[in-house]
């Protein structure tokens, strides 16, 4: 139902591998392999997420990047995502969404971080996010599969505002996610790097956290509940019976002063896990094949 974003973790130059992002202005150097970033007054940054200045003042996208903030493409994407594709989703899933009130106030770019359960993830996240925040949301997809044939490239760009990620070791598209954020385009990241095979949330790679720290943008944690049960890896279409799937968007997060990408990534994962655990019983019942085990 959506492009396979498995392995769609941006390259080291995108600060998506090992958390090795270039420090933001005023950053202090940390120990070997653990760069530290100084993010002044995180509580004040959280309070100012709705400030008009956050929606302005970003670099003006030029050339290929200008397409990602095209109003015409955004209008076409609204019709495809919120009317056409939503009808397909509703015909096959019993979908629900819950959005934290502060998510609706965000202006400007952010990193949307979610667990990766199935092919339904990207469309559910794009449809569930309020349009004011989802208008230019861009999803990273495998360049070798989705950007080589022109018709696939056209499809994912139109439907998901997708940007290419290299899986073959090349660096042709390195730095794209960082440039998009700096141009005011929010991006979707699946830090597990691939779809789940057990229904349990895996380890998060720190790249998404490093991007947020390096560019100075908030992270919106999101939990997808029921996606694995509805369409586990290996299926190309949801199970019959319109199984329940929910997307829960949590409170936006900002890195604490001096926090490493690894540390911030751990807090993000804990937030996603908490959203999942809190809503699991309501969506899937008290027990289920994808339920998380507690320590």
C-alpha positions, -999 to 999 in steps of 0.1 A, spaced: 0 0 0 30 23 4 67 24 -6 89 0 12 110 23 34 130 -6 48 166 5 53 156 41 47 180 55 72 199 85 57 236 83 53 263 94 78 264 127 60 227 131 69 237 125 105 218 93 104 245 68 111 261 67 145 248 102 154 278 119 139 262 152 130 281 185 127 276 204 159 252 233 159 264 268 165 279 270 200 282 232 204 307 218 228 328 189 217 322 156 236 342 125 241 354 103 212 325 89 192 300 108 214 297 144 200 278 167 223 255 195 212 245 226 231 209 233 227 202 264 248 171 265 270 151 235 256 120 244 276 120 278 260 124 262 225 94 240 233 73 270 243 81 288 210 72 260 186 42 279 175 61 312 170 56 328 135 94 331 132 97 293 132 76 291 100 99 316 83 135 323 81 146 290 67 167 287 36 148 291 4 150 258 -15 164 260 -49 168 236 -78 156 201 -71 148 210 -35 122 236 -45 99 207 -55 96 197 -19 79 230 -10 58 233 -41 23 245 -33 9 228 -64 23 194 -55 11 199 -20 -25 205 -33 -23 173 -54 -9 154 -25 -38 165 -3 -63 151 -28 -43 118 -32 -36 113 5 -67 127 22 -94 117 -3 -83 89 -27 -58 70 -6 -78 75 26 -107 57 9 -84 28 2 -72 27 38 -107 29 52 -119 1 30 -92 -22 43 -84 -10 79 -102 3 109 -79 33 114 -78 58 142 -56 87 151 -47 106 183 -27 138 182 -11 156 211 -24 192 212 12 207 210 18 189 176 -9 211 161 10 243 171 43 235 155 55 259 128 84 251 106 103 218 101 106 189 125 116 153 125 87 128 127 100 96 143 79 64 144 82 26 148 81 8 115 55 -20 115 44 -24 78 37 -9 44 8 10 59 30 31 81 38 60 57 3 66 45 -12 64 80 13 88 94 8 113 65 -30 111 67 -31 113 105 -8 143 110 -27 176 109 -24 191 74 -7 223 86 22 201 98 19 174 71 17 197 40 53 193 31 62 162 51 89 143 32 96 106 35 129 89 27 127 59 3 153 36 -12 169 53 -42 178 21 -61 142 9 -61 120 40 -61 140 66 -79 155 47 -108 123 41 -129 108 74 -137 72 63 -130 81 50 -95 99 83 -88 69 103 -99 46 82 -78 64 84 -45 73 121 -49 37 130 -57 21 108 -29 48 111 -2 70 140 -12 97 114 -11 135 120 -11 160 93 -22 183 74 3 212 54 -10 214 18 1 242 8 -23 270 25 -4 272 55 -27 269 90 -15 250 105 -44 221 117 -23 240 122 10 230 153 30 195 155 15 176 152 47 197 179 64 192 202 34 154 196 35 151 204 71 171 236 66 147 245 38 118 242 62 107 207 51 98 183 79 109 147 74 97 112 84 123 88 99 120 52 108 150 47 131 146 10 133 159 9 97 135 -18 86 100 -32 92 95 -52 123 95 -90 120 82 -98 155 58 -69 162 81 -55 189 98 -22 187 135 -26 179 165 -5 187 166 30 173 196 43 153 205 77 166 206 94 132 171 111 134 180 125 168 214 137 155 196 155 126 172 172 150 201 183 172 223 195 144 196 215 126 179 226 158 144 213 152 120 194 174 112 157 172 76 144 171 74 108 184 47 86 170 36 51 177 18 28 152 -3 2 169 -17 -27 150 2 -22 117 22 -54 122 -9 -74 131 -27 -60 101 0 -64 75 31 -82 87 63 -83 67 58 -105 37 22 -94 29 15 -68 2 -21 -61 14 -38 -60 48 -54 -90 63 -92 -93 56 -117 -80 81 -106 -44 83 -82 -50 113 -77 -21 137 -46 2 133 -39 34 153 -14 62 150 -6 82 182 14 114 179 31 123 212 43 156 226 71 172 207 106 168 221 137 189 222 172 177 230 184 188 264 215 210 268 246 189 262 226 158 253 242 134 229 224 120 198 225 85 214 210 98 246 183 118 228 175 88 206 170 67 237 145 92 251 127 93 218 124 55 217 112 55 253 85 80 243 74 59 213 74 28 235 53 45 261 28 57 235 26 21 222 21 5 256 -4 31 268 -27 26 238 -21 -10 229 -49 -25 250 -75 0 237 -66 -8 201 -58 -45 201 -71 -57 234 -52 -68 266 -32 -94 247 -20 -99 211 8 -113 190 24 -79 187 22 -70 224 54 -58 240 70 -79 267 76 -61 299 109 -66 317 
